[in-house]
Amino acid sequence: MRILVAEDLYLLRDGMVRLIEAYGHQVVATAATGPETLDALRTHRPDVAVIDVRMPPTQSDEGLRAALAARGEMPGLPVLILSQHVEQLYARELLADGSGGVGYLLKESVFDADQFIGALERVAGGGTAMDPAVIAKLLSGGSPGRELAQLTEREYSVLGLMAEGLSNQAIGRRLFLSEGAISKYTTSLFGKLGITDDDDTNRRVRAVLTYLNKP
């Protein structure tokens, strides 16, 4: 994959570059500020970008703004956002366009190499990769929408793990169920959510976005 890394802390940025290259991928550009990030995204159009939320010059939400602007110009541009803390508004903004190719991880996840690279690959492929802490924050408060309220407790659990980017096999291991059983649950929840597209990847993304964007 061709990857862009946007992070203002040199040691973390350099560490991610080395990690990505160790897994056989190419880092086509790096950036240390919000404006640099947007310019690099426009110039290189990477397969996926890893972007820190808070970057110079304001250290507020420069990275996220660059990501949102780039996705506005290049719909579907895969972006994996990194943040020191769960920032609910930022996560919802990223999901607001209703397309896939998005991820939101806490920075501590970078230290698990397989998890980080796996998240990058899922996002690059048009899927989602959401940190469990981010999911918990997004789902705190409020009540499920009408479609989600139709799901059984088990289907809801499966959908939550799907939001983390887990495959049916991985979900089965987490819930101590067979892959076949998970497949039946996913088929059922797709039907209840009114998602009938034959493309399984697209169905999973649409289901996850419905789940995370509940009122």
GUMIGU-464375 format. One record per residue (C-alpha): residue number from 1; x, y, z; residue in three letters. Coordinates in Angstrom, 3 decimals. Example, Ala and Ser with C-alpha at 12.3 -4.5 7.8 and 13.67 -1.06 7.14 Angstrom:
! residues 2
{pt 1; {12.300; -4.500; 7.800}; ALA} {pt 2; {13.670; -1.060; 7.140}; SER} 
END
This chain:
! residues 215
{pt 1; {0.000; 0.000; 0.000}; MET} {pt 2; {0.977; 3.633; -0.519}; ARG} {pt 3; {0.594; 5.351; 2.847}; ILE} {pt 4; {0.806; 8.936; 4.114}; LEU} {pt 5; {1.745; 9.529; 7.754}; VAL} {pt 6; {0.750; 12.855; 9.358}; ALA} {pt 7; {1.973; 13.286; 12.923}; GLU} {pt 8; {3.767; 16.258; 14.489}; ASP} {pt 9; {5.753; 14.263; 17.083}; LEU} {pt 10; {8.923; 13.192; 15.307}; TYR} {pt 11; {9.584; 10.026; 17.313}; LEU} {pt 12; {6.043; 8.701; 16.842}; LEU} {pt 13; {6.004; 9.664; 13.170}; ARG} {pt 14; {9.375; 8.007; 12.537}; ASP} {pt 15; {8.293; 4.932; 14.473}; GLY} {pt 16; {5.145; 4.543; 12.376}; MET} {pt 17; {7.115; 4.949; 9.160}; VAL} {pt 18; {9.568; 2.227; 10.206}; ARG} {pt 19; {6.741; -0.074; 11.285}; LEU} {pt 20; {4.790; 0.395; 8.061}; ILE} {pt 21; {7.867; -0.225; 5.918}; GLU} {pt 22; {8.769; -3.305; 7.981}; ALA} {pt 23; {5.436; -4.795; 6.905}; TYR} {pt 24; {6.275; -4.234; 3.241}; GLY} {pt 25; {4.253; -1.093; 2.594}; HIS} {pt 26; {5.472; 2.231; 1.163}; GLN} {pt 27; {5.298; 5.569; 2.953}; VAL} {pt 28; {4.897; 8.064; 0.098}; VAL} {pt 29; {4.931; 11.196; 2.273}; ALA} {pt 30; {4.952; 12.483; 5.837}; THR} {pt 31; {3.544; 15.701; 7.271}; ALA} {pt 32; {3.878; 17.546; 10.570}; ALA} {pt 33; {1.185; 20.255; 10.285}; THR} {pt 34; {-2.424; 20.492; 9.132}; GLY} {pt 35; {-1.665; 22.464; 5.938}; PRO} {pt 36; {1.190; 20.099; 5.047}; GLU} {pt 37; {-1.167; 17.170; 5.496}; THR} {pt 38; {-3.803; 18.529; 3.126}; LEU} {pt 39; {-1.193; 19.430; 0.494}; ASP} {pt 40; {0.345; 15.954; 0.730}; ALA} {pt 41; {-3.053; 14.260; 0.441}; LEU} {pt 42; {-3.860; 16.249; -2.679}; ARG} {pt 43; {-0.458; 15.612; -4.214}; THR} {pt 44; {0.045; 11.931; -3.457}; HIS} {pt 45; {-3.510; 10.556; -3.134}; ARG} {pt 46; {-2.351; 7.640; -0.977}; PRO} {pt 47; {-4.129; 4.313; -0.607}; ASP} {pt 48; {-4.642; 5.236; 3.040}; VAL} {pt 49; {-3.554; 8.081; 5.327}; ALA} {pt 50; {-2.719; 7.932; 9.045}; VAL} {pt 51; {-3.510; 11.327; 10.548}; ILE} {pt 52; {-3.227; 12.726; 14.063}; ASP} {pt 53; {-6.199; 14.854; 15.173}; VAL} {pt 54; {-4.219; 17.603; 16.918}; ARG} {pt 55; {-1.455; 19.167; 14.841}; MET} {pt 56; {0.217; 22.566; 14.375}; PRO} {pt 57; {-0.314; 25.402; 13.880}; PRO} {pt 58; {-3.215; 25.480; 16.361}; THR} {pt 59; {-2.850; 22.077; 18.064}; GLN} {pt 60; {-6.633; 21.796; 18.027}; SER} {pt 61; {-8.181; 19.764; 15.214}; ASP} {pt 62; {-5.924; 20.623; 12.278}; GLU} {pt 63; {-5.362; 17.006; 11.294}; GLY} {pt 64; {-9.036; 16.102; 11.314}; LEU} {pt 65; {-9.922; 19.196; 9.303}; ARG} {pt 66; {-7.336; 18.260; 6.694}; ALA} {pt 67; {-8.763; 14.732; 6.515}; ALA} {pt 68; {-12.347; 15.958; 6.155}; LEU} {pt 69; {-11.354; 18.492; 3.483}; ALA} {pt 70; {-9.467; 15.838; 1.521}; ALA} {pt 71; {-12.391; 13.388; 1.714}; ARG} {pt 72; {-14.655; 16.174; 0.494}; GLY} {pt 73; {-12.462; 16.618; -2.575}; GLU} {pt 74; {-11.671; 12.914; -2.994}; MET} {pt 75; {-14.749; 10.963; -1.801}; PRO} {pt 76; {-13.887; 7.670; -0.170}; GLY} {pt 77; {-10.252; 8.564; 0.493}; LEU} {pt 78; {-9.295; 6.048; 3.229}; PRO} {pt 79; {-8.297; 7.761; 6.473}; VAL} {pt 80; {-7.217; 6.315; 9.812}; LEU} {pt 81; {-7.390; 8.969; 12.525}; ILE} {pt 82; {-5.191; 8.769; 15.626}; LEU} {pt 83; {-5.981; 10.574; 18.851}; SER} {pt 84; {-4.572; 10.722; 22.361}; GLN} {pt 85; {-8.088; 10.676; 23.811}; HIS} {pt 86; {-11.580; 9.753; 22.635}; VAL} {pt 87; {-13.116; 12.862; 21.095}; GLU} {pt 88; {-16.701; 12.012; 20.263}; GLN} {pt 89; {-17.470; 14.968; 18.000}; LEU} {pt 90; {-14.447; 14.273; 15.800}; TYR} {pt 91; {-15.370; 10.609; 15.395}; ALA} {pt 92; {-18.928; 11.486; 14.382}; ARG} {pt 93; {-17.701; 14.073; 11.865}; GLU} {pt 94; {-15.499; 11.472; 10.251}; LEU} {pt 95; {-18.432; 9.064; 9.933}; LEU} {pt 96; {-20.935; 11.702; 8.825}; ALA} {pt 97; {-20.491; 11.262; 5.055}; ASP} {pt 98; {-21.804; 7.694; 5.317}; GLY} {pt 99; {-19.000; 6.067; 3.350}; SER} {pt 100; {-16.443; 3.529; 4.454}; GLY} {pt 101; {-12.679; 3.696; 4.505}; GLY} {pt 102; {-12.550; 5.271; 7.957}; VAL} {pt 103; {-10.881; 4.387; 11.223}; GLY} {pt 104; {-10.375; 6.012; 14.601}; TYR} {pt 105; {-7.795; 4.579; 16.974}; LEU} {pt 106; {-6.250; 5.770; 20.192}; LEU} {pt 107; {-2.509; 6.323; 19.860}; LYS} {pt 108; {-1.756; 3.550; 22.316}; GLU} {pt 109; {-2.996; 1.111; 19.661}; SER} {pt 110; {0.020; 1.965; 17.514}; VAL} {pt 111; {2.172; -0.005; 19.931}; PHE} {pt 112; {0.413; -3.228; 18.904}; ASP} {pt 113; {2.017; -3.669; 15.484}; ALA} {pt 114; {-0.332; -6.341; 14.135}; ASP} {pt 115; {-3.429; -4.461; 15.311}; GLN} {pt 116; {-2.233; -1.198; 13.789}; PHE} {pt 117; {-1.288; -2.668; 10.413}; ILE} {pt 118; {-4.478; -4.717; 10.351}; GLY} {pt 119; {-6.501; -1.548; 10.918}; ALA} {pt 120; {-4.636; 0.233; 8.113}; LEU} {pt 121; {-5.324; -2.604; 5.700}; GLU} {pt 122; {-9.045; -2.750; 6.578}; ARG} {pt 123; {-9.457; 0.991; 6.144}; VAL} {pt 124; {-7.530; 0.949; 2.852}; ALA} {pt 125; {-9.925; -1.750; 1.657}; GLY} {pt 126; {-12.949; 0.450; 2.347}; GLY} {pt 127; {-13.799; -0.999; 5.760}; GLY} {pt 128; {-13.832; 0.450; 9.257}; THR} {pt 129; {-11.487; 0.146; 12.215}; ALA} {pt 130; {-12.810; 1.689; 15.381}; MET} {pt 131; {-11.129; 1.506; 18.769}; ASP} {pt 132; {-13.430; -0.147; 21.357}; PRO} {pt 133; {-13.068; 2.941; 23.571}; ALA} {pt 134; {-14.264; 5.141; 20.694}; VAL} {pt 135; {-17.260; 2.885; 20.093}; ILE} {pt 136; {-18.189; 2.999; 23.784}; ALA} {pt 137; {-18.022; 6.793; 23.752}; LYS} {pt 138; {-20.125; 7.099; 20.600}; LEU} {pt 139; {-22.776; 4.807; 22.037}; LEU} {pt 140; {-22.937; 6.423; 25.468}; SER} {pt 141; {-26.183; 8.177; 26.178}; GLY} {pt 142; {-29.260; 8.265; 23.998}; GLY} {pt 143; {-31.208; 5.231; 22.896}; SER} {pt 144; {-30.947; 2.954; 19.872}; PRO} {pt 145; {-32.740; 4.044; 16.721}; GLY} {pt 146; {-35.801; 2.126; 15.514}; ARG} {pt 147; {-33.777; -0.197; 13.255}; GLU} {pt 148; {-31.192; -1.014; 15.930}; LEU} {pt 149; {-33.932; -1.638; 18.492}; ALA} {pt 150; {-35.025; -4.651; 16.397}; GLN} {pt 151; {-31.719; -6.434; 16.967}; LEU} {pt 152; {-31.372; -9.156; 19.573}; THR} {pt 153; {-28.734; -8.750; 22.270}; GLU} {pt 154; {-26.474; -11.225; 20.446}; ARG} {pt 155; {-26.895; -9.463; 17.082}; GLU} {pt 156; {-26.076; -6.157; 18.752}; TYR} {pt 157; {-22.899; -7.674; 20.223}; SER} {pt 158; {-21.888; -9.033; 16.813}; VAL} {pt 159; {-22.427; -5.627; 15.236}; LEU} {pt 160; {-20.324; -3.951; 17.913}; GLY} {pt 161; {-17.406; -6.282; 17.208}; LEU} {pt 162; {-17.929; -5.762; 13.491}; MET} {pt 163; {-17.430; -2.040; 14.128}; ALA} {pt 164; {-13.974; -2.814; 15.505}; GLU} {pt 165; {-13.179; -4.324; 12.104}; GLY} {pt 166; {-13.238; -7.964; 13.198}; LEU} {pt 167; {-13.958; -10.715; 10.687}; SER} {pt 168; {-16.683; -13.305; 11.298}; ASN} {pt 169; {-13.996; -15.759; 12.361}; GLN} {pt 170; {-12.516; -13.300; 14.865}; ALA} {pt 171; {-15.966; -12.381; 16.199}; ILE} {pt 172; {-16.695; -16.071; 16.673}; GLY} {pt 173; {-13.527; -16.496; 18.733}; ARG} {pt 174; {-14.424; -13.483; 20.877}; ARG} {pt 175; {-17.966; -14.731; 21.535}; LEU} {pt 176; {-17.062; -18.444; 21.698}; PHE} {pt 177; {-19.304; -19.237; 18.728}; LEU} {pt 178; {-18.669; -20.930; 15.392}; SER} {pt 179; {-18.001; -18.884; 12.273}; GLU} {pt 180; {-21.189; -20.352; 10.810}; GLY} {pt 181; {-23.228; -19.070; 13.744}; ALA} {pt 182; {-21.757; -15.577; 13.334}; ILE} {pt 183; {-22.575; -15.672; 9.623}; SER} {pt 184; {-26.229; -16.382; 10.501}; LYS} {pt 185; {-26.293; -13.503; 12.978}; TYR} {pt 186; {-24.802; -11.089; 10.431}; THR} {pt 187; {-27.296; -12.153; 7.755}; THR} {pt 188; {-30.133; -11.613; 10.225}; SER} {pt 189; {-28.957; -8.199; 11.372}; LEU} {pt 190; {-28.406; -7.048; 7.772}; PHE} {pt 191; {-32.022; -7.948; 7.057}; GLY} {pt 192; {-33.341; -6.125; 10.126}; LYS} {pt 193; {-31.340; -3.029; 9.202}; LEU} {pt 194; {-32.718; -3.154; 5.648}; GLY} {pt 195; {-29.274; -3.732; 4.105}; ILE} {pt 196; {-29.648; -6.013; 1.077}; THR} {pt 197; {-26.616; -5.168; -1.096}; ASP} {pt 198; {-24.830; -8.335; -2.277}; ASP} {pt 199; {-21.369; -6.847; -1.643}; ASP} {pt 200; {-20.535; -8.205; 1.831}; ASP} {pt 201; {-17.867; -5.561; 2.523}; THR} {pt 202; {-20.282; -2.767; 1.658}; ASN} {pt 203; {-23.024; -4.329; 3.782}; ARG} {pt 204; {-20.703; -4.518; 6.786}; ARG} {pt 205; {-19.680; -0.877; 6.399}; VAL} {pt 206; {-23.276; 0.301; 6.084}; ARG} {pt 207; {-24.307; -1.710; 9.131}; ALA} {pt 208; {-21.435; -0.315; 11.188}; VAL} {pt 209; {-22.238; 3.263; 10.179}; LEU} {pt 210; {-25.884; 2.740; 11.175}; THR} {pt 211; {-24.668; 1.422; 14.525}; TYR} {pt 212; {-22.216; 4.233; 15.228}; LEU} {pt 213; {-24.444; 7.060; 14.029}; ASN} {pt 214; {-27.393; 6.229; 16.249}; LYS} {pt 215; {-29.088; 9.230; 17.939}; PRO} 
END
